[in-house]
Amino acid sequence: MISLAGRDILHAWGKFVFTGIGLGLLIGVTLTMAGVYRGMVDDGKALLDNSGADLWVVQKNTLGPYAESSSVYDDLWRGIRAMPGVAEAANVTYLTMQVGRGEQDVRAMVVGIATGGPGTPGWPPYLVAGRQITRGHYEAVADLATGFKPGDVLQIRRNRYTVVGLTRRMVSSNGDPMVFIPLKDAQEAQFLKDNDAILMQRGRTAANPAFNRPGVPGLLDAVTASQTGNSYVNAILVRTKPGHAAGEVAAPIRRWKRLQVYDRTQMEGILVGKLIATSARQIGMFLVILAVVSAAIVAFIIYTLTMDKIREIAVLKLIGTKNRTIAAMILQQALVLGLIGFVVGKISATYAAPLFPKYVLLIPRDAGTGLLGVLAICVLASIVAIRAALKVDPAEAIGG
């Protein structure tokens, strides 16, 4: 039985090889799509790990700072720092934007980090080149994926920043590389309006009778300043003291500060369960479509090969070969085709993954699942050819 399947494969080795390569490229796309999803999940976890926080304090009734917009006053961190169980609290801002580099720009998440040093929540935990930010303005640390080098000058809004250090694997949940700048500069980039906007806002405020009272001097200026200021941050990152559970520390912050507080588990659920949920469903649909197409290809090729040797199958039946032997021969051919395709697909996915703009994470478990899926698809695809072979009349060996 094995020799029959092997001899037939050798007889039509060209079809098997080229079909296996084509099927393998399709399987490679399937493994890559699964790796894209794994990479998205890993990006979200890396974002939380690199923040150095145990708790995220954000605007009440929001899912911020990554899934939704969040704004809290930048002086609240002092009160939170004094709460029981809090070891450290630091302001942070996040703004995804185009960062200018000469005549080109780079999509990046600009992170505003509070005054401090390495180890402060929000700061990049390590560098691969250069140094950390030491000045209060106009210095930046960038991820390697941005393409910046130490000494490069980048532009954010109206200001220019010198790259003083490089880090690695510091990305947003969307895979955008991060650029770290001082908090005051980031607040200005995100919250401070330009001169024209301030002038228009001042005119609108002056036209409002409620803010233009002759008997209250300075009211107009105070209102304008409050509307155009930059005294906000997106979140406060909190690190708890050893021995204190995150839930115990979060409860009094929610009660007394009237803010939303998320721990690591909750924030990971927001990123994975809400932020990338739509992308996950899209990838799942693509995987189903690719599986159906792969099954159709295998079924068509095996059926074609079976139909090409109808006379040979009739001869086998005429000399007394059992149906299960013929069925096993066709099944073995389908499995060999699947194995060839999987090997080609795994190799192509491994070499193609680094070329993708997004992070592609290929894990052995997905490869094992993919192999079992390919073999199952081959078994199902061979049923049509087996049924056609079993209906062959032995008399066709004589009548042909």
C-alpha positions in Angstrom: 0.0 0.0 0.0 2.8 2.4 0.9 4.7 1.5 -2.3 1.6 2.2 -4.4 1.2 5.7 -3.0 4.9 6.4 -3.2 5.2 5.1 -6.7 2.2 7.2 -7.8 3.7 10.3 -6.2 7.0 9.7 -7.9 5.2 9.3 -11.2 3.4 12.7 -10.8 6.1 14.4 -8.7 5.9 17.6 -10.7 2.3 18.2 -9.9 2.9 17.3 -6.2 5.8 19.7 -5.8 4.3 22.7 -7.6 0.9 22.1 -5.9 2.7 21.8 -2.6 4.6 25.0 -3.1 1.3 26.8 -4.0 -0.5 25.4 -1.0 2.5 26.2 1.2 2.4 29.9 0.3 -1.2 29.9 1.2 -0.4 28.2 4.5 2.4 30.7 5.0 -0.1 33.5 4.7 -2.4 31.8 7.2 0.5 31.4 9.8 1.5 35.0 9.2 -2.0 36.2 9.9 -2.1 34.3 13.1 1.3 35.8 13.9 -0.1 39.3 13.3 -2.8 38.7 15.9 -0.3 37.3 18.3 1.9 40.3 17.7 -1.0 42.7 18.4 -1.6 41.0 21.7 2.1 41.1 22.6 2.3 44.8 21.6 -0.5 45.5 24.1 1.2 43.5 26.9 4.6 45.2 26.1 2.9 48.6 26.4 1.7 47.7 29.9 5.0 46.1 31.0 7.1 49.1 29.7 4.9 51.6 31.5 6.2 50.3 34.9 2.8 50.9 36.4 0.6 48.7 38.7 -2.4 51.1 38.4 -3.7 53.5 35.8 -5.6 56.5 37.1 -7.7 58.1 34.4 -10.7 60.3 33.8 -13.9 58.9 35.4 -16.2 56.9 33.1 -13.5 56.4 30.4 -11.4 53.5 29.2 -8.3 55.7 28.9 -5.6 56.4 28.3 -5.0 53.8 25.5 -8.5 52.9 24.3 -10.2 56.3 24.9 -9.3 59.9 25.4 -8.7 60.9 29.1 -7.9 64.2 30.7 -7.1 64.7 34.4 -5.4 67.7 36.2 -1.7 67.4 36.3 -1.5 68.3 40.0 -3.6 65.3 41.2 -0.6 63.1 41.4 0.6 64.7 44.6 -2.6 63.7 46.4 -2.5 60.2 44.9 1.2 59.9 46.0 0.1 60.4 49.6 -2.6 57.6 49.5 -2.0 54.5 51.5 0.0 51.8 49.6 1.3 54.1 46.8 5.0 53.9 46.3 5.2 56.2 43.3 2.9 58.3 41.1 3.8 60.0 37.9 1.9 62.0 35.2 2.0 60.8 31.6 0.6 61.9 28.3 0.0 59.8 25.1 -0.5 61.3 21.7 -0.4 59.4 18.4 0.7 61.7 15.6 3.1 62.2 12.7 6.6 63.1 13.8 8.5 65.1 11.3 11.9 64.1 10.1 13.2 66.4 7.5 10.8 66.3 4.5 9.3 63.0 5.7 7.4 62.0 8.7 6.9 58.9 10.9 3.8 57.7 12.6 4.6 57.4 16.3 3.1 57.7 19.8 4.6 60.7 21.5 4.8 60.0 25.3 5.3 62.8 27.8 7.2 61.6 30.8 7.4 63.4 34.2 10.5 64.7 35.8 12.5 61.9 37.4 14.8 59.3 36.0 15.1 55.7 34.9 12.7 53.6 36.9 10.0 56.3 37.1 6.7 55.1 35.8 6.3 56.0 32.1 10.0 56.2 31.4 11.7 53.8 28.9 13.1 51.0 31.1 16.3 50.5 29.1 18.2 52.0 26.2 20.2 50.3 23.4 22.1 53.5 22.5 22.7 57.0 23.8 21.3 58.3 27.2 18.1 59.1 28.9 16.5 62.6 28.9 18.2 65.0 31.3 16.9 68.4 30.2 13.4 69.7 30.8 12.9 70.6 27.1 13.7 69.7 23.6 15.3 66.2 24.1 13.8 62.9 23.0 14.3 59.2 23.3 13.0 57.2 20.3 12.3 53.6 19.6 14.5 51.9 17.0 11.5 51.3 14.7 11.2 55.0 14.1 14.4 55.0 12.1 15.9 57.8 14.2 19.5 57.9 15.3 21.2 59.7 18.2 21.8 63.3 17.1 18.8 63.4 14.7 16.5 66.3 15.0 12.7 65.7 14.8 9.8 68.0 14.9 6.7 67.8 17.0 4.2 70.5 16.4 6.1 73.8 16.4 9.2 72.5 18.3 12.3 70.6 17.3 13.8 67.9 19.5 17.2 66.3 19.5 17.3 62.5 19.8 19.6 61.6 22.7 18.8 57.9 23.1 17.3 54.9 21.5 15.2 52.1 23.0 13.7 48.9 21.7 10.3 47.3 21.6 8.6 50.4 23.0 5.4 50.5 21.0 1.7 51.4 21.3 -1.1 48.9 21.2 -1.3 49.6 17.4 2.4 48.8 16.9 3.4 52.4 16.5 6.9 53.1 17.9 7.2 55.5 20.8 9.0 58.8 21.1 9.6 60.1 24.7 9.8 63.8 25.4 9.6 65.9 28.6 6.0 66.2 30.0 5.8 70.0 29.7 6.6 69.8 26.0 4.1 67.0 25.5 1.4 68.9 27.3 2.0 71.9 25.0 1.9 69.6 21.9 -1.4 68.0 23.0 -3.4 70.6 24.9 -2.0 74.1 24.2 -3.8 75.9 21.4 -2.0 77.9 18.8 -2.1 81.7 18.7 -4.9 81.9 16.1 -7.1 79.5 18.1 -6.4 81.5 21.3 -7.4 84.7 19.6 -10.6 83.2 18.3 -11.5 81.7 21.7 -10.8 85.1 23.3 -13.2 86.7 20.8 -15.9 84.2 21.5 -15.5 84.6 25.2 -15.6 88.4 25.0 -18.9 88.1 23.0 -20.5 86.1 25.8 -22.2 88.4 28.3 -21.7 85.9 31.1 -17.9 86.4 31.0 -17.8 90.1 30.1 -19.0 91.9 33.3 -17.9 95.5 33.7 -17.9 95.2 37.5 -15.6 92.2 37.6 -12.1 93.2 36.3 -9.9 90.4 35.1 -12.7 87.9 34.7 -12.3 87.7 30.9 -8.5 87.0 31.1 -9.1 84.3 33.8 -11.7 82.5 31.7 -9.5 82.7 28.6 -6.5 81.3 30.4 -8.5 78.4 31.8 -9.8 77.5 28.4 -6.5 77.7 26.6 -4.2 76.3 29.3 -2.3 73.0 29.3 -2.7 71.8 32.9 -3.9 68.3 31.9 -2.4 64.9 31.5 -3.9 61.7 30.1 -3.2 59.5 33.1 -1.4 59.1 36.3 0.7 55.9 36.5 0.9 54.4 40.0 3.3 51.9 41.4 2.2 50.2 44.6 4.3 49.4 47.6 5.4 45.7 48.2 2.8 43.8 50.1 -0.1 45.9 49.0 -2.7 44.5 46.6 -3.6 46.6 43.6 -7.3 46.4 44.5 -6.7 47.7 48.0 -4.8 50.7 46.8 -7.2 51.5 44.0 -10.4 51.5 46.1 -9.6 54.7 48.2 -8.4 56.5 45.0 -11.7 55.8 43.4 -13.6 56.9 46.5 -11.8 60.0 47.5 -10.4 61.3 44.2 -13.5 60.5 42.1 -11.3 59.0 39.3 -11.3 55.8 37.4 -8.6 53.3 38.4 -7.6 50.2 36.4 -5.2 47.5 37.5 -3.1 45.4 35.2 -5.7 42.7 34.6 -8.4 45.2 33.8 -6.2 47.3 31.5 -5.1 44.1 29.6 -8.7 43.2 29.2 -9.5 46.6 27.7 -6.6 46.4 25.3 -7.2 42.8 24.2 -10.9 42.5 24.6 -12.0 45.9 23.3 -9.2 47.7 21.5 -8.1 44.9 19.2 -11.3 42.9 19.3 -12.4 44.0 15.8 -9.0 43.3 14.3 -9.1 39.9 15.9 -12.5 39.1 14.3 -11.2 40.3 10.9 -8.2 38.0 11.2 -10.4 35.1 12.3 -12.5 35.6 9.2 -9.5 35.6 7.0 -8.2 32.4 8.6 -11.6 30.7 7.9 -11.5 31.9 4.3 -7.9 30.7 3.8 -8.8 27.3 5.4 -11.7 26.8 3.0 -9.6 27.8 0.0 -6.8 25.4 1.1 -9.3 22.6 1.4 -10.7 23.4 -2.1 -7.2 23.3 -3.6 -6.3 20.0 -2.0 -9.6 18.4 -2.9 -9.3 19.6 -6.5 -5.7 18.3 -7.0 -6.3 15.0 -5.3 -9.6 14.5 -7.3 -7.8 15.4 -10.5 -5.0 12.9 -9.8 -7.5 10.3 -9.0 -9.5 10.8 -12.2 -6.2 10.6 -14.2 -5.7 7.0 -13.0 -9.2 5.6 -13.2 -7.9 2.7 -15.4 -5.2 1.9 -12.9 -7.7 1.8 -10.0 -10.0 -0.5 -12.1 -7.0 -2.8 -12.6 -6.3 -2.9 -8.9 -9.9 -3.8 -8.2 -9.8 -6.4 -10.9 -6.9 -8.2 -9.3 -8.6 -8.2 -5.9 -7.3 -5.1 -4.2 -9.5 -4.1 -1.3 -11.3 -0.8 -1.2 -9.7 0.3 2.0 -6.3 -0.2 0.4 -7.2 2.1 -2.5 -8.7 4.6 0.0 -5.6 4.6 2.1 -3.4 5.2 -1.0 -5.4 8.3 -1.9 -5.4 9.5 1.7 -1.7 9.1 2.0 -1.2 11.2 -1.1 -3.4 14.0 0.4 -1.4 13.9 3.6 1.9 14.0 1.8 0.7 17.0 -0.2 -0.4 18.7 3.1 3.0 18.0 4.7 4.9 19.5 1.7 2.6 22.5 1.9 3.1 23.0 5.6 6.9 22.8 5.4 6.9 25.4 2.6 4.4 27.5 4.5 6.4 27.5 7.8 9.6 28.4 6.0 8.0 31.2 4.0 6.2 32.6 7.1 9.5 32.5 9.1 11.4 34.5 6.5 8.5 36.9 5.6 7.6 37.8 9.2 10.5 40.3 9.7 9.6 42.1 6.5 6.1 43.1 7.8 5.6 46.7 9.1 3.7 45.3 12.1 5.2 42.9 14.6 4.5 39.3 13.7 4.9 36.8 16.5 5.2 33.2 15.4 4.9 30.7 18.3 5.4 26.9 18.2 1.8 26.3 19.5 0.3 28.0 16.5 2.6 26.0 14.2 1.5 22.8 15.9 -2.2 23.8 15.6 -1.6 24.7 12.0 -0.1 21.3 11.2 -3.0 19.5 12.8 -5.4 21.8 10.9 -3.6 21.1 7.6 -3.7 17.4 8.1 -7.4 17.5 9.0 -8.2 19.6 5.9 -6.3 17.1 3.8 -8.3 14.2 5.2 -11.6 15.9 4.6 -10.5 17.0 1.1 -9.6 13.5 0.1 -13.1 12.2 0.8 -14.4 13.3 -2.6 -11.6 11.6 -4.5 -12.0 8.4 -2.4 -15.7 8.2 -3.1 -15.0 8.6 -6.8 -12.4 5.9 -6.7 -14.6 3.4 -4.9 -17.3 3.8 -7.5 -15.0 2.7 -10.3 -16.2 -0.5 -12.1 -13.4 -3.1 -12.4 -14.8 -3.9 -15.9 -13.3 -0.5 -17.1 -9.9 -2.2 -17.0 -11.0 -4.6 -19.7 -13.4 -2.3 -21.6 -10.7 0.5 -22.1 
